[in-house]
Amino acid sequence: MKKTYIVTITETLSRQIEVSAENSDAAIDKIHEAYHDGEIVLDADDYEGTDISVAIFDK
């Protein structure tokens, strides 16, 4: 008998960005704001890897 599976594909994008700030919290805030405003957009050049996992879906 066939079972139903849930397969999850997760792609990871990552980029290191140099930023000047008073402290680490301020640096994170600056990057978060720039990312939220669309000034930083991760793309295929930032590809780190793919993970595929599977779980049995019980009905």
N, C-alpha and C positions, 0 to 999 in steps of 0.2 A: 504494500500500500504506500502510495506517495505521501510525503509530508510537505507541509508548507514552511518555507524558510523566509526569514527577514534578513536581507543582505544589506549592509551599510558600507558605503564607499565614502571615505574621508580623505580629502586632499588638503595638504598643508602648504600654505604660502608664508614666507618669512622674509623680512628685510631688516637690516641693521641701519639705523639712521643716527647720524651725529647731530647733537643739539646742545647749545649752550644754555645753561639754566643755573639758578641759585642752588638748587638741590635736586635730588632724584625725583621727588614728588612733582616738582615744577617741570622737570624734563618730561615726565610721563604726561602731565597735563597738556603741555605744548603739543606733543605728538598726538595725543588723543584728540585734541581739538582740530589739528590739521587733518587727521584721518577722517574725523566726523564731517568736516567741511569739504571733503573730496579733494584736498590738496595732495594727499598721499593715497594712491590707488595701487594695490598689489595686483600683479598680472603674471603671465606665464613665466617671465624672467625670474620671478620670486619663488618658483615652484621648489618645494623641499622633498615631497614624497607623497605616496598614496598608501592608505591602509584599507584593507577590505576585511570585514568581519561578518560572521554569520551566526544567527540564532534560530532555533526552532520556534515556530509560531504555533502555540497550542490553541486550538479552538475549543 
